[in-house]
Amino acid sequence: MKRPVGVLLTLWIGALALADTRAPVGTVATQGECAAQTLQQLEQDWAEAEQAGDGEKIGRILAEDWTGINDDGRTLTKEQLIAHVRSGRVRAESHEFGPMEVKVLGDVAVVQGSELEESTTNGRYTSGEIVYMDVFAKRAGKWVVVRSQSARTGMASKPRWPI
């Protein structure tokens, strides 16, 4: 009679141990938290690369098959974005990020956020607030952006990626 109770008690304790997957206080960040920090840094790196006109750096952040949709619904490829950044027609003087929300789902992640951008396009003032969503995939051990979409919330109507 004691044997089934012991087996049940062992199974119950094992189930509780498996159910509690939280890291103890003071331990290293979880894999998801590390990925979220990496993705937030990649968003910052992308903005800095745009500001510096650094097409090579943007090329390392974006997947070869990346496409983006700007706020007027037009699609842009990786090659087109890099060409625009290198041309100097679009100048981003500064980026100030708002809160970023990161959802990691294994080797895929979604980042939603906003930023205030000071910019000009062909000499015209085009600053404003942008909201965006970027989809990342982990390929060959490295996070890259595979899809993006942005929208302006006011002030100016310039797309994030001009065409």
C-alpha positions as CSV (number, residue, x, y, z in Angstrom):
1,M,0.0,0.0,0.0
2,K,2.8,2.4,0.7
3,R,4.4,1.7,-2.7
4,P,1.8,3.5,-4.8
5,V,1.8,6.5,-2.5
6,G,5.6,6.7,-2.8
7,V,5.5,6.5,-6.6
8,L,2.8,9.2,-6.7
9,L,4.7,11.4,-4.4
10,T,7.9,11.0,-6.5
11,L,6.0,11.8,-9.7
12,W,4.4,14.8,-8.1
13,I,7.7,16.2,-6.8
14,G,9.2,15.6,-10.2
15,A,6.4,17.4,-12.0
16,L,6.8,20.4,-9.6
17,A,10.5,20.5,-10.3
18,L,9.9,20.5,-14.1
19,A,7.2,23.1,-13.9
20,D,9.3,25.6,-12.1
21,T,11.7,26.7,-14.8
22,R,12.4,30.2,-13.4
23,A,16.1,30.9,-12.8
24,P,16.9,31.4,-9.1
25,V,17.6,35.0,-8.0
26,G,21.1,36.1,-8.7
27,T,21.7,33.7,-11.6
28,V,22.8,34.4,-15.2
29,A,20.1,35.7,-17.5
30,T,18.0,33.1,-19.4
31,Q,18.6,32.3,-23.0
32,G,15.5,34.3,-24.0
33,E,16.7,37.3,-22.0
34,C,20.2,37.2,-23.7
35,A,18.6,36.9,-27.1
36,A,16.3,39.9,-26.3
37,Q,19.4,42.0,-25.3
38,T,21.2,41.0,-28.5
39,L,18.2,41.9,-30.6
40,Q,17.8,45.3,-28.9
41,Q,21.5,46.0,-29.6
42,L,21.0,45.0,-33.2
43,E,18.2,47.5,-33.5
44,Q,20.5,50.2,-32.1
45,D,23.3,49.1,-34.4
46,W,21.0,49.4,-37.4
47,A,20.0,52.9,-36.5
48,E,23.6,53.9,-35.9
49,A,24.6,52.4,-39.3
50,E,21.9,54.4,-41.0
51,Q,23.0,57.5,-39.3
52,A,26.7,56.9,-40.3
53,G,25.7,55.9,-43.9
54,D,27.3,52.5,-43.2
55,G,25.8,50.1,-45.8
56,E,28.2,47.3,-44.9
57,K,27.0,47.2,-41.3
58,I,23.4,47.2,-42.4
59,G,24.3,44.4,-44.8
60,R,25.5,42.3,-41.9
61,I,22.3,43.0,-39.9
62,L,19.8,42.2,-42.6
63,A,19.3,38.7,-44.1
64,E,20.0,38.3,-47.8
65,D,16.2,37.9,-48.4
66,W,15.2,40.8,-46.2
67,T,12.3,43.0,-47.3
68,G,10.6,45.9,-45.6
69,I,7.3,47.7,-46.0
70,N,7.4,51.4,-45.4
71,D,4.5,53.6,-44.2
72,D,3.1,54.2,-47.7
73,G,2.9,50.4,-48.4
74,R,5.9,50.2,-50.7
75,T,8.3,47.2,-50.5
76,L,12.0,47.7,-50.3
77,T,14.8,45.0,-50.7
78,K,18.0,44.9,-48.9
79,E,19.9,46.1,-51.9
80,Q,17.6,49.1,-52.3
81,L,17.9,50.1,-48.7
82,I,21.7,49.9,-48.7
83,A,21.8,52.0,-51.9
84,H,19.6,54.7,-50.3
85,V,21.8,54.8,-47.2
86,R,25.0,55.0,-49.2
87,S,23.6,57.7,-51.5
88,G,23.5,60.3,-48.8
89,R,20.1,61.6,-50.0
90,V,18.6,60.4,-46.8
91,R,20.3,61.7,-43.7
92,A,19.4,60.6,-40.2
93,E,21.0,63.0,-37.7
94,S,19.7,61.2,-34.6
95,H,17.6,58.3,-33.3
96,E,16.0,58.2,-29.8
97,F,14.4,54.8,-29.1
98,G,11.3,54.4,-27.1
99,P,10.4,51.2,-25.3
100,M,11.2,48.0,-27.3
101,E,9.2,44.8,-26.8
102,V,10.9,41.6,-27.8
103,K,9.2,38.2,-28.2
104,V,11.6,35.3,-28.7
105,L,10.1,32.1,-30.1
106,G,13.1,29.7,-30.5
107,D,15.0,30.7,-33.5
108,V,12.5,33.4,-34.5
109,A,11.9,36.7,-32.7
110,V,9.8,39.8,-33.2
111,V,10.8,43.3,-32.0
112,Q,8.2,46.1,-31.8
113,G,9.2,49.6,-30.9
114,S,9.2,53.2,-31.6
115,E,11.8,55.9,-32.2
116,L,12.1,59.6,-32.6
117,E,14.1,60.4,-35.7
118,E,15.7,63.7,-36.7
119,S,16.2,63.4,-40.5
120,T,16.2,65.0,-43.9
121,T,15.4,63.6,-47.3
122,N,16.8,65.4,-50.4
123,G,17.3,68.4,-48.1
124,R,13.7,68.4,-46.8
125,Y,13.0,68.1,-43.1
126,T,11.4,64.7,-42.5
127,S,11.8,64.1,-38.7
128,G,9.1,62.4,-36.7
129,E,8.1,59.4,-34.6
130,I,8.3,55.9,-36.2
131,V,6.7,52.7,-34.9
132,Y,8.1,49.5,-36.3
133,M,8.1,45.7,-36.2
134,D,11.1,43.7,-37.2
135,V,11.2,39.9,-37.5
136,F,14.5,38.2,-36.8
137,A,15.6,34.7,-37.5
138,K,18.6,32.9,-36.1
139,R,20.6,31.6,-39.1
140,A,23.9,29.8,-38.8
141,G,24.0,30.9,-35.2
142,K,23.5,34.6,-35.9
143,W,20.4,36.8,-35.6
144,V,19.5,38.6,-38.8
145,V,16.4,40.7,-39.7
146,V,14.2,38.9,-42.3
147,R,11.2,41.3,-42.5
148,S,10.3,44.8,-41.3
149,Q,7.4,47.2,-41.4
150,S,7.2,50.8,-40.2
151,A,4.7,53.6,-39.9
152,R,4.9,57.3,-39.1
153,T,2.8,58.5,-36.2
154,G,2.9,62.1,-37.1
155,M,5.0,65.2,-37.8
156,A,6.2,64.0,-41.2
157,S,5.2,61.6,-43.9
158,K,8.7,60.4,-45.0
159,P,8.9,56.6,-45.1
160,R,11.6,54.9,-43.0
161,W,13.0,53.5,-46.2
162,P,12.5,55.9,-49.0
163,I,12.0,54.7,-52.5
